[in-house]
Amino acid sequence: MTLPMSQWLSAERADDHLVAWNDIREWRQREFRQDVLSLLAALRAAPHSRWALCLEDHYSFAVALLAVLYSGKTPVLPGHFRPAVLAEQRDEFDELITDLPLLAACPVIRFPIVADESLSVLPEWPDNASLTLFTSGSTGRPQKIIKPVSCLEKESQWLLARWGTEFTAVRFAATVAPHHMYGLSFAFMLPLSLGLPFATKSVEYHEQLSPLTNGHNVVFISSPAFLKRLDPGLKTATLRQVFSAGGPLDNDIASLVQQVCGCSTTEIYGTTESGVIAFRQPSRSEDAWTLFDGVELRPHTAGSVSLMSPLIPQAEGITLSDEIRLLPPGQRHFTLLGRKDRIVKIAEQRISLTEIEQ
């Protein structure tokens, strides 16, 4: 079963429970709880409510996100840490938490934190906790998305219901960061909800896989841009499961993953606004997608498609930006035909043609 975020630091998990690891050290539940309490003491004295999280280390990100939420403030995930992006979004946050040498026209808390004091007891978990993410709009300006924590928790329950047997006695590693929706859901929410360890550093190249899998069953959260660079000439890194999202996964890349990692790849389709929508295991480029239980697509005469899902707070649903062809019977399967807006993807990075023109 999954634990809600409000219970991640509870006594249900023993003090020596393994939370995260890298090639140098491990972090246990007692340290996780203490690190959140230490940051909470620093946040308690701060007057502002919106905190941008720009942290490369995934464990530090987990500490910061929980501390900001417990303090009753709002975490803001800029998505990119480039100075130009932070300057563009400066009116969306008041203070910055980072482990990078970033300069910002606002107060900054830097990791690792040296706390003068620490709280001894966690505050009450806030009602209606939420965080802020950004996705590229079709005009080129980042679009702000308010994501309730309850929607993220429900999404983890869906993933467990679908792939629970694959998540037994595993660790998680990722090439994607938790500042975007896919990484937030699969590389952050899922392992912490299940009480499974996660790697604190993003995997950047193939040679890092073998040490990660040494003696461990690993679920790997990645993207086509990384998977297509796997080298069959290197030592095989056997993985329990591979997930891919952000762009189409060609059949030859799926075959390469099977050859190098010894497992199939599950492709995920979703958006920042909607969370997960559908999945497939590609064997041909035209293979259809299967909707998650609870998700419904409704076509309109104008050619657009609306999404109804318990993972979004809008009762009226949202309109998708992709061209979709629903398949009978029951319209629980579909194929993707392309995008309706002026966003293109290069190596799974969203690029606005309007912004380029501007």
Buried (B, 14 or more C-beta within 10 A) or exposed (E): EBBBBBEBBEEEBEEEEBBBBBEEEEBBBBBBBBBBBBBBBBBBEBEEEBBBBBBBBBBBBBBBBBBBBBBBBBBBBBBBBEEEBBEBBBEBBBBBBBBEEBEBEBEEBEBEBEBEEBBEEBEEBBEEBBBBBBBBBBEBBBEEBEBBBBBBBBBBEBBBEBBEEBBEEBBBBBBBBBBBBBBBBBBBBBBBBBBBBBBBBBBEEBEBBEEBBEEBBBBBBBBBBBBBEBEEEEEEBEBBBBBBBBBBBBEEBBBBBEEBBBBBBBBBBBBBBBBBBBBBEBEEEEBBBBBBEEBEBEBEEEEBBBBBBBBBEEEEBBBBBBBBEBEEEEEBBBBBEEBBBBBEBEEBEBBBEBBEEE
